[in-house]
Amino acid sequence: MSETKDITKEYSNGEVTIVWKPSLCMHSALCTTGLPEVFDPKAQPWINAGGADTERIIEQVKKCPSGALSYYYNGTSASRETEQADKEERLVEAVPNGPLMIHGRLSIKKPDGSILQKDTKTAFCRCGASGNKPFCDGSHRKVGFEG
């Protein structure tokens, strides 16, 4: 299994903080096409939290299919949000010709026995071609996966 360094980056506009976990990204490009004034892969840094108002940012982040993008309001308790996620039902969705999506908080046990926590949604590879197994990296499009 390919191990990807678990990096988390945060970008704030003062009211909300966008959290980006690149190891989860499946490169759907929904963020860059939906809100290019905030998400621009050609810019450094590629996320400009001041590029749109908070509501538009949150709307776009919620559309991230892999959960690589998330957010929190500045000054709120992350533990309160985590407690709420623990109470939510998990939904498993097989995306046509794409990943297996798990919606909800998960604990994933890695081969070394360590536990990885994932929030909101996680995309698992179904095609076998991902370079970031067990997570989807968008390789299903390159290999023509159908299922």
Backbone as CSV, one residue per row, in Angstrom:
resi,resn,N_x,N_y,N_z,CA_x,CA_y,CA_z,C_x,C_y,C_z
1,MET,0.847,-1.180,0.000,0.000,0.000,0.000,0.886,1.235,0.000
2,SER,0.567,2.175,-0.831,1.323,3.429,-0.901,0.933,4.325,0.258
3,GLU,1.911,4.744,1.025,1.652,5.653,2.148,1.928,7.076,1.687
4,THR,0.957,7.938,1.814,1.117,9.347,1.484,1.224,10.125,2.778
5,LYS,2.170,11.043,2.819,2.348,11.867,4.011,1.046,12.581,4.332
6,ASP,0.605,12.488,5.568,-0.669,13.063,5.995,-0.474,14.539,6.329
7,ILE,-0.616,15.396,5.317,-0.433,16.842,5.455,-1.798,17.500,5.583
8,THR,-1.896,18.484,6.443,-3.107,19.292,6.570,-2.693,20.751,6.507
9,LYS,-3.362,21.511,5.632,-3.093,22.945,5.517,-4.379,23.704,5.764
10,GLU,-4.253,24.877,6.371,-5.411,25.693,6.698,-5.252,27.096,6.132
11,TYR,-6.387,27.638,5.641,-6.423,28.968,5.049,-7.649,29.679,5.605
12,SER,-7.468,30.867,6.177,-8.572,31.550,6.848,-8.857,32.913,6.235
13,ASN,-10.135,33.292,6.253,-10.522,34.644,5.872,-10.884,35.463,7.110
14,GLY,-10.609,34.919,8.294,-10.934,35.576,9.549,-12.226,35.066,10.155
15,GLU,-13.171,34.676,9.324,-14.460,34.173,9.797,-14.526,32.651,9.730
16,VAL,-13.960,32.092,8.672,-13.983,30.648,8.459,-12.585,30.198,8.035
17,THR,-12.237,28.970,8.389,-10.961,28.398,7.978,-11.230,27.209,7.069
18,ILE,-10.595,27.232,5.904,-10.668,26.123,4.956,-9.542,25.167,5.308
19,VAL,-9.872,23.893,5.449,-8.888,22.864,5.764,-8.703,22.015,4.515
20,TRP,-7.440,21.832,4.096,-7.131,21.020,2.915,-6.219,19.878,3.312
21,LYS,-6.643,18.654,2.983,-5.850,17.444,3.215,-5.530,16.839,1.849
22,PRO,-4.361,17.183,1.286,-4.041,16.762,-0.075,-4.029,15.248,-0.277
23,SER,-3.747,14.475,0.747,-3.706,13.019,0.571,-5.076,12.426,0.271
24,LEU,-6.144,13.164,0.553,-7.503,12.689,0.271,-8.016,13.127,-1.092
25,CYS,-7.340,14.080,-1.712,-7.843,14.686,-2.937,-7.877,13.681,-4.086
26,MET,-9.029,13.608,-4.773,-9.161,12.741,-5.939,-9.196,13.553,-7.236
27,HIS,-8.875,14.826,-7.135,-8.716,15.719,-8.282,-9.955,15.789,-9.175
28,SER,-11.119,15.918,-8.555,-12.360,16.063,-9.312,-12.451,17.448,-9.946
29,ALA,-11.725,18.405,-9.405,-11.680,19.797,-9.871,-12.984,20.553,-9.644
30,LEU,-13.874,20.021,-8.828,-15.114,20.748,-8.534,-14.815,22.074,-7.852
31,CYS,-13.790,22.102,-7.011,-13.457,23.346,-6.315,-12.937,24.393,-7.290
32,THR,-12.041,24.009,-8.176,-11.419,24.977,-9.081,-12.383,25.475,-10.145
33,THR,-13.316,24.630,-10.572,-14.289,25.085,-11.562,-15.466,25.801,-10.907
34,GLY,-15.798,25.436,-9.680,-16.940,26.028,-8.997,-16.663,27.358,-8.343
35,LEU,-15.425,27.571,-7.892,-15.091,28.824,-7.213,-13.610,29.157,-7.491
36,PRO,-13.297,29.478,-8.760,-11.892,29.695,-9.141,-11.234,30.893,-8.464
37,GLU,-12.035,31.841,-7.968,-11.445,32.986,-7.276,-10.901,32.604,-5.903
38,VAL,-11.267,31.427,-5.401,-10.736,30.917,-4.135,-9.772,29.765,-4.390
39,PHE,-10.131,28.862,-5.305,-9.336,27.657,-5.563,-8.680,27.761,-6.936
40,ASP,-7.395,28.120,-6.962,-6.652,28.309,-8.205,-5.354,27.516,-8.138
41,PRO,-5.305,26.347,-8.800,-4.110,25.497,-8.706,-2.840,26.124,-9.292
42,LYS,-2.966,27.204,-10.050,-1.793,27.870,-10.616,-1.210,28.921,-9.679
43,ALA,-1.951,29.274,-8.635,-1.503,30.302,-7.687,-0.766,29.670,-6.515
44,GLN,0.019,30.475,-5.834,0.724,30.049,-4.622,0.384,31.009,-3.502
45,PRO,-0.269,30.644,-2.433,-0.879,29.338,-2.243,-2.108,29.193,-3.143
46,TRP,-2.516,27.962,-3.390,-3.594,27.716,-4.346,-4.976,28.034,-3.783
47,ILE,-5.078,28.215,-2.449,-6.348,28.592,-1.832,-6.238,30.023,-1.327
48,ASN,-7.149,30.876,-1.810,-7.230,32.277,-1.401,-8.535,32.438,-0.629
49,ALA,-8.489,32.289,0.679,-9.696,32.341,1.510,-10.389,33.697,1.457
50,GLY,-9.697,34.729,1.014,-10.302,36.047,0.887,-10.936,36.286,-0.468
51,GLY,-10.946,35.282,-1.326,-11.440,35.444,-2.687,-12.944,35.438,-2.849
52,ALA,-13.676,35.056,-1.814,-15.145,35.035,-1.885,-15.692,35.165,-0.468
53,ASP,-16.989,35.411,-0.371,-17.570,35.517,0.963,-17.694,34.132,1.597
54,THR,-17.851,34.121,2.893,-17.853,32.881,3.671,-18.911,31.898,3.197
55,GLU,-20.127,32.366,2.911,-21.188,31.454,2.489,-20.850,30.737,1.196
56,ARG,-20.287,31.453,0.236,-19.910,30.826,-1.045,-18.790,29.821,-0.840
57,ILE,-17.843,30.141,0.025,-16.754,29.212,0.316,-17.316,27.926,0.920
58,ILE,-18.177,28.051,1.909,-18.747,26.877,2.573,-19.553,26.032,1.587
59,GLU,-20.372,26.697,0.749,-21.143,25.964,-0.269,-20.223,25.127,-1.151
60,GLN,-19.119,25.721,-1.591,-18.209,25.018,-2.493,-17.463,23.901,-1.771
61,VAL,-16.988,24.158,-0.577,-16.257,23.140,0.183,-17.138,21.914,0.426
62,LYS,-18.421,22.135,0.687,-19.345,21.021,0.920,-19.509,20.135,-0.312
63,LYS,-19.176,20.639,-1.494,-19.294,19.867,-2.734,-18.091,18.969,-2.980
64,CYS,-17.045,19.097,-2.181,-15.835,18.289,-2.366,-16.193,16.813,-2.188
65,PRO,-16.042,15.984,-3.229,-16.488,14.595,-3.140,-15.594,13.696,-2.290
66,SER,-14.360,14.087,-2.073,-13.432,13.212,-1.347,-13.282,13.565,0.127
67,GLY,-13.710,14.763,0.507,-13.487,15.213,1.872,-12.120,15.835,2.070
68,ALA,-11.372,16.035,0.983,-10.062,16.674,1.082,-10.195,18.121,1.551
69,LEU,-11.322,18.742,1.239,-11.612,20.095,1.709,-12.688,20.026,2.785
70,SER,-12.469,20.742,3.866,-13.467,20.895,4.915,-13.311,22.309,5.459
71,TYR,-14.101,22.653,6.448,-14.026,24.001,7.003,-14.469,23.972,8.452
72,TYR,-14.116,25.033,9.153,-14.681,25.285,10.471,-14.750,26.789,10.668
73,TYR,-15.759,27.192,11.446,-15.880,28.608,11.780,-14.835,28.933,12.842
74,ASN,-14.156,30.030,12.672,-13.165,30.454,13.658,-13.863,30.760,14.976
75,GLY,-13.277,30.290,16.064,-13.839,30.528,17.375,-14.844,29.477,17.814
76,THR,-15.071,28.431,16.987,-15.990,27.368,17.395,-15.194,26.194,17.920
77,SER,-15.854,25.366,18.653,-15.209,24.201,19.238,-15.199,23.045,18.252
78,ALA,-14.012,22.626,17.829,-13.895,21.480,16.929,-14.419,20.223,17.599
79,SER,-14.256,20.114,18.913,-14.731,18.916,19.607,-16.254,18.831,19.560
80,ARG,-16.941,19.966,19.596,-18.403,19.958,19.494,-18.822,19.437,18.125
81,GLU,-18.120,19.866,17.063,-18.422,19.375,15.722,-18.133,17.890,15.619
82,THR,-17.052,17.418,16.247,-16.704,16.008,16.230,-17.759,15.182,16.947
83,GLU,-18.235,15.670,18.095,-19.282,14.957,18.829,-20.530,14.812,17.978
84,GLN,-20.904,15.861,17.255,-22.076,15.804,16.394,-21.863,14.788,15.277
85,ALA,-20.673,14.751,14.679,-20.389,13.808,13.595,-20.467,12.370,14.088
86,ASP,-20.060,12.115,15.334,-20.125,10.767,15.889,-21.555,10.259,15.990
87,LYS,-22.500,11.167,16.140,-23.899,10.779,16.288,-24.582,10.562,14.944
88,GLU,-23.957,10.995,13.872,-24.570,10.905,12.556,-24.465,9.498,11.980
89,GLU,-25.457,9.141,11.195,-25.448,7.870,10.488,-24.441,7.943,9.341
90,ARG,-23.759,6.848,9.069,-22.833,6.783,7.944,-23.592,6.307,6.717
91,LEU,-23.228,6.834,5.574,-23.831,6.438,4.313,-22.712,5.921,3.414
92,VAL,-22.914,4.763,2.817,-21.956,4.193,1.875,-22.570,4.317,0.485
93,GLU,-21.809,4.905,-0.440,-22.310,5.156,-1.783,-21.290,4.695,-2.813
94,ALA,-21.695,3.787,-3.695,-20.839,3.376,-4.805,-21.095,4.362,-5.944
95,VAL,-20.124,5.226,-6.220,-20.260,6.215,-7.283,-20.081,5.502,-8.617
96,PRO,-21.031,5.645,-9.547,-20.892,4.969,-10.843,-19.550,5.293,-11.496
97,ASN,-18.819,4.249,-11.848,-17.505,4.368,-12.502,-16.497,5.158,-11.675
98,GLY,-16.689,5.144,-10.355,-15.814,5.919,-9.479,-15.607,5.236,-8.145
99,PRO,-15.297,6.033,-7.134,-14.923,5.484,-5.832,-16.114,5.008,-5.002
100,LEU,-15.790,4.368,-3.916,-16.752,4.025,-2.880,-16.684,5.163,-1.871
101,MET,-17.774,5.912,-1.746,-17.812,7.068,-0.856,-18.439,6.661,0.471
102,ILE,-17.781,7.040,1.559,-18.328,6.852,2.897,-18.573,8.253,3.446
103,HIS,-19.807,8.552,3.762,-20.183,9.856,4.305,-20.339,9.698,5.811
104,GLY,-19.584,10.473,6.575,-19.622,10.415,8.029,-18.239,10.176,8.599
105,ARG,-18.130,10.309,9.883,-16.842,10.151,10.577,-16.433,8.683,10.596
106,LEU,-15.148,8.427,10.288,-14.609,7.073,10.240,-13.300,6.967,11.008
107,SER,-13.031,5.781,11.504,-11.715,5.422,12.018,-11.198,4.325,11.115
108,ILE,-10.011,4.514,10.560,-9.426,3.553,9.627,-8.156,3.003,10.255
109,LYS,-8.091,1.690,10.395,-6.905,1.056,10.968,-5.918,0.759,9.836
110,LYS,-4.718,1.343,9.941,-3.679,1.181,8.936,-2.898,-0.112,9.196
111,PRO,-2.145,-0.602,8.204,-1.399,-1.857,8.369,-0.446,-1.875,9.573
112,ASP,0.061,-0.703,9.956,0.974,-0.650,11.104,0.233,-0.609,12.436
113,GLY,-1.123,-0.663,12.375,-1.934,-0.664,13.580,-2.387,0.710,14.038
114,SER,-1.835,1.752,13.450,-2.257,3.104,13.838,-3.658,3.391,13.299
115,ILE,-4.327,4.319,13.944,-5.693,4.670,13.565,-5.700,6.047,12.918
116,LEU,-6.354,6.138,11.782,-6.490,7.389,11.045,-7.945,7.831,11.151
117,GLN,-8.184,9.068,11.581,-9.535,9.605,11.700,-9.869,10.407,10.447
118,LYS,-11.035,10.153,9.875,-11.508,10.904,8.712,-12.881,11.477,9.032
119,ASP,-13.121,12.704,8.609,-14.381,13.389,8.885,-15.157,13.636,7.598
120,THR,-16.417,13.799,7.714,-17.399,14.130,6.678,-17.498,13.104,5.562
121,LYS,-16.503,12.982,4.677,-16.586,11.986,3.615,-15.204,11.492,3.240
122,THR,-15.175,10.235,2.816,-13.922,9.607,2.425,-14.175,8.807,1.159
123,ALA,-13.277,8.931,0.182,-13.402,8.198,-1.078,-12.395,7.055,-1.081
124,PHE,-12.910,5.820,-1.168,-12.059,4.636,-1.236,-11.987,4.143,-2.674
125,CYS,-10.813,3.672,-3.077,-10.576,3.168,-4.424,-11.367,1.880,-4.665
126,ARG,-12.045,1.801,-5.808,-12.701,0.559,-6.227,-12.015,-0.044,-7.443
127,CYS,-11.209,0.737,-8.163,-10.639,0.250,-9.422,-9.310,-0.478,-9.239
128,GLY,-8.638,-0.247,-8.120,-7.347,-0.879,-7.864,-6.160,-0.118,-8.417
129,ALA,-6.386,1.004,-9.092,-5.292,1.731,-9.741,-4.754,2.903,-8.924
130,SER,-5.361,3.216,-7.808,-4.941,4.371,-7.021,-3.497,4.231,-6.542
131,GLY,-2.788,5.326,-6.572,-1.447,5.373,-6.015,-1.469,5.738,-4.541
132,ASN,-2.661,5.880,-3.972,-2.820,6.279,-2.576,-3.811,5.347,-1.875
133,LYS,-3.718,4.054,-2.166,-4.652,3.085,-1.581,-4.599,3.118,-0.071
134,PRO,-5.716,2.971,0.592,-7.018,2.547,0.088,-7.860,3.699,-0.454
135,PHE,-7.312,4.913,-0.502,-8.079,6.080,-0.916,-8.033,6.267,-2.424
136,CYS,-9.083,6.873,-2.948,-9.174,7.174,-4.373,-8.324,8.399,-4.692
137,ASP,-7.593,8.327,-5.805,-6.835,9.501,-6.261,-7.261,9.937,-7.660
138,GLY,-8.392,9.403,-8.131,-8.903,9.769,-9.455,-8.385,8.896,-10.576
139,SER,-7.587,7.877,-10.270,-7.006,7.015,-11.305,-8.051,6.238,-12.088
140,HIS,-9.257,6.068,-11.529,-10.307,5.337,-12.227,-10.623,5.959,-13.587
141,ARG,-10.467,7.268,-13.710,-10.718,7.936,-14.991,-9.649,7.566,-16.012
142,LYS,-8.398,7.464,-15.559,-7.294,7.152,-16.465,-7.360,5.719,-16.979
143,VAL,-7.836,4.790,-16.127,-7.857,3.377,-16.523,-9.190,2.946,-17.115
144,GLY,-10.162,3.858,-17.194,-11.454,3.538,-17.787,-12.295,2.591,-16.941
145,PHE,-12.174,2.701,-15.624,-12.928,1.820,-14.715,-14.432,1.975,-14.928
146,GLU,-15.112,0.852,-15.000,-16.576,0.844,-15.083,-17.080,-0.065,-13.987
147,GLY,-18.032,0.441,-13.243,-18.570,-0.413,-12.191,-19.441,0.364,-11.241
